[in-house]
Amino acid sequence: MQSSCSEDFLNQTDPTKVGVGVFYKNEAQVKQALNGVYGQVQSITNTGYLFGEFQTDNTTIDLNPSDRGGAGGWEAFEYGTVNSGNGEIATLWNNYYATLYNLNLTLEKMVDATMEDGPRKEIEGQLKFLRGYLYFNLVQYFGDVVIVTSTLATPDPAFDLIRAPQAEVWAQVEKDLKEAAALLPAKYTNAADKGRVTKSAALGLLGKSYLTLKRYADAVTTLKEVTTLGYSLNANYADNFDPSPAKKNGPESLFEIQYQGDNDLGEWSNFQYVFAPRVSRGAVTGYAAGGNGGRNSPSNDIIMAYEKGDLRKDISLKTSFTLDGKEYPVPYVAKYNYPHTILGRTNTNWPILRYADVLLMLAEAINEQAGPTGEAADYVNQVRKRVGLAALPTLDKAAFRTAVLNERRLELAFENHRWFDLKRTMTPAQWAAFMNAHGARERAKPTIDRGNVPFNSTDYVFTENEYVLPIPAPQILINPKLTQNPGY
């Protein structure tokens, strides 16, 4: 007896989904795909503090004595106990390469889309910037990484992929960012496109890449081009983080990750809650309901690093909160804290590149190339003057290098730059020694009371191999050709 169910029935396309073969046909669809890539970068940014701040002397943890569930995951980045089985590492790798897949797919498919040449170039430029940005991070996170600039027709070739040497990854970053800069406008004329990647973002990140590679002359030339594109410092430092429509993507913003709260669209940020002290209830967020993360708390080290009168300190952090008439000496990041109308759904963007960053990079690159010239000092002093500080005194090259690194620490505090800055200016041995000294101070006098939870013997013990992260163990199991970083 034959079944009434034919084979064709089993091969029907899900009517609720749009297949790749019938998508990417016009400008509207390609823009949808581009927005999807931006959305994935948004998700990546949500946990960027684990890598950019936790692994440095900037922040620590408001530890929960009754819940040690995060000890093997996110806490490991604070204590220097990350291993290849860490779930956050696996998620990091997966999210980056999932984003790269969709990005590359869009670049491939948009070639045949019906659209005007202008929008086509802008979208291609945005995608190439984002690919350059992803690899800029990946090569510093992991060292050698897999380079993928096209999609695979079948899964089989994926099992033969190997990690490319860092020099090849940096070459890909340079190529993508140069091409992006050539394709992108200095500014968008359409208000709806405000916040998208521009030429200045591509040049800013390219300049930072050159600085990281110690190609100082190239860094100076590239970053100086940014200074001709109409950007300026906000008169008020706090305006860089204010989520009101009039302040977002302001005159200092080269590129920031866009978030939108106060609605049900799923595009909100929640850094205010993640960073709020655990027991602060509504004292910090304004909403007593819901949980607070107690993560990324400013360390004693950074609290003490601010000069007297530095206006950035009170904007960037608070050293305590008051609840029910009692003051609790628990510091927390404050620069992303603004009123919002729905619990857990804030409007605050995350800054990736600011004009102040460009000025400080220029100062660093010029000093490394020619010493602390008047021009180099002027770039730093513009940043200092904005926050009520006097000009730097006359310094030699080494002292000026230290001053610029410290200025970057405070100007860009809690914006996920610190780990890369330390790595750029220190060898693995120097970085390990630096972090071990910080760890010794934190063990001797914890920034935040630990509720009688003792430190483990491995906490705050840093070794040179931790200058890069481990390749996730699941990836090695899937493809042993990837190989593991030494020491993991």
Buried (B, 14 or more C-beta within 10 A) or exposed (E): EEEEEEEEEEEEEEEEEEEEEEBBBEBEBBBBBBEBBBBBBBEBBBBBBBBBBBBBBBBBBBBBEEEEEBBBBBBBBBBBBBEBEBEBBBBBBEBBBEBBBBBBBBBEBBEEBEBEEEBBBBBBBBBBBBBBBBBBBBBBBBBBBBBBBEBEEEEEEEEEBEBBEBEBBBEBBBBBBBBBBEBBBBEBEEEEBBBBBBBBBBBBBBBBBBBBBEBBEBBBBBBBBBBEBEBEBBEBBBBBBBBEEEBBBBEBBBBBBBBBBBEEEEBBBBBBBBBBBBBBBBBBBBBEEEEBBBBBBBBBBBEEBBBEEBBBBEBBBBBEBEBEEEEBEBBBBBBBBBEBEEBBBBBBBBBBBBBBBBBBBBBBBBBBBBEBBEBBBBBBBBBBEBBEBEEBEEBEEEEBBEBBBEBBBBBBBBBBBBBBBBBBBBEBEBBBBBBBBBBEBBEEEBBBEBEEBEBEEEBBBBEBBBBBBBBBBBBBEEBEEBEBBEEB
